[in-house]
Amino acid sequence: MDTTGVIVEYNPFHNGHLYQINQIRAQYPDTTIVAIMSGQFLQRGIPAALDKESRTRQALQSGVDLMIELPVAFSVQPADLFAKGAIKLLSGMKITRLVFGAEHPKLDFKSIAVKIQNIDGDFNQYNETYASQYQQAVFDSTGVHIDEPNDLLGLAYAEACLSEKSEIQLCPIQRIGAGYHETIFNDSQEIASATAIRLAVRNQESIGNVVPGQTQIDSKNEKWIDWHDFWPYLKYQLSLLTPEQLSTIYGVSEGIEYRLLQQYEKLPEDASFDDWVHAVKSKRVTYTKISRLATYILLKINKNEIDKQYKQPYYHVLGFSKRGQSLLNYLKKEVPYPILTKISKKDKEGLYSLDYRAGIIYGLISHKESDLFRHPVQIN
C-alpha cells in the first residue's frame, strides 16, 4: 500500500497546506495521505489557535486521509526531538515517503545528516543560542549553510530517520508564499503565513483569500486561543511553586528556575505573558525556549513523564476518510505501538495521561469536551 506522510501543526490549515496536499495528490494519485499533527500545544511552545478536532476536520475536508495526534511529549520540543517523535510514529506505520516543504528542496538532507552524525551537541558558548551553534557546526562539517526554519526541520527529519533506522523516503518540495515569521498579507495574496492569519483573525480582518472554506467558517464560529488565555493559570503555578519544585519540571535546568520566578515576582499586576517572557529572555535563553518551559510548567510535566512517553509511544487517531479507514484497519495488525481510537479511563491514567492533561486545561478556554467523550472525525 502506497502511503505518504506529512508532519504538521495546521495552526490553522491554510492555502499553503492545501497546495502541499494537492502536490502530493498530483504526484502520487493512489497514495493514502497520513498526517501526524500536534495536538493542543505546539512545537514553539504555544497553544494551538483552534482545537485539534477543528483542525482535523479542516485537513480531512482538504484531502488528508488519516490524522494521528503527535503526543505532547514530542510536539512541544526543539526540532530534533519533535522530528524524532514524529518519525518514530511514521516508521512504525512503514510509511512509503515523507513529504515536507523546504526553502531549498534540492538539498540532500540524508547525506548531510550522515556527515553530521558525530557532531558534539554539548555546545558551551553561553553568549550564543543552541540553534546558532548547531548551524555553525553543520557548516563546519559539511560546508552547507542551513539556517531557514523548514530546511532545518528537514535536516532534523533526516537525522531522525538515521537514528530510527527508517527507510522512509524524504521528498522535500519547494515551500511557496509567505515566510514563517511574516505578519501581514494583502488582498491579492492567496498564501499567507499561519502567524499572519492568526494575527488577522485577532484583529477581526478577513482571511477568506488565504484559507479554505472550513477554516474560514471556524474563524468566525470558534474562539481563537493564544497564551493570553492561559496566563492566569500559569501565574497561579508561578505564584505557588518554589525553586526546588520548579526544578523538577521537564526542561528546567542550569538554575533557570530562579530567573523564571524572580522575573515573575518583579512584574506589575497588569503584566502580560509576553512581558514575563521578555523579562526572562537572554542571549542564551530564547523566547521559544521560555514558551516551551511555560507549557511544561502549565501542564506540570516532570522529567520522568517525558522519559516514559518516549519509551511507550502510541497512535491516537483524530480522524479519517474512507481511504484512511482502510489503512487504519490494515495498520491495527502491523504497527508496534497501541492504536487509540477512543480514550478510556485507563488510557487517561496511563499511556495518554499527558495529552489528557493538556486537553483538560485547553478545554477550560475552548469549552470543548474532553478526550474521554470524543470520537474520531469521519469524512466520507
Secondary structure, DSSP 8 states (H G I E B T S, - for coil): --EEEEEE--TT--HHHHHHHHHHHHH-TT-EEEEEEE-SB-TTS-B-SS-HHHHHHHHHTTT--EEEEE-HHHHSS-HHHHHHHHHHHHHHTT-SEEEEEESSTTS-HHHHHHHTTT-------TTS-HHHHHHHHHHHHHS----SHHHHHHHHHHHHHHHTT---EEEEEE--SS-TT-----TT-S---HHHHHHHHHTT---TTTS-HHHHHHHHHS----HHHHHHHHHHHHHH--HHHHTTBTT--TTHHHHHHHHHHHS-TT--HHHHHHHH--SSS-HHHHHHHHHHHHHT-BHHHHHHHHHS--EEEEEEEHHHHHHHHHHTTT-SS-EESS--HHHHHTTTHHHHHHHHHHHHHH----GGG---EEE-
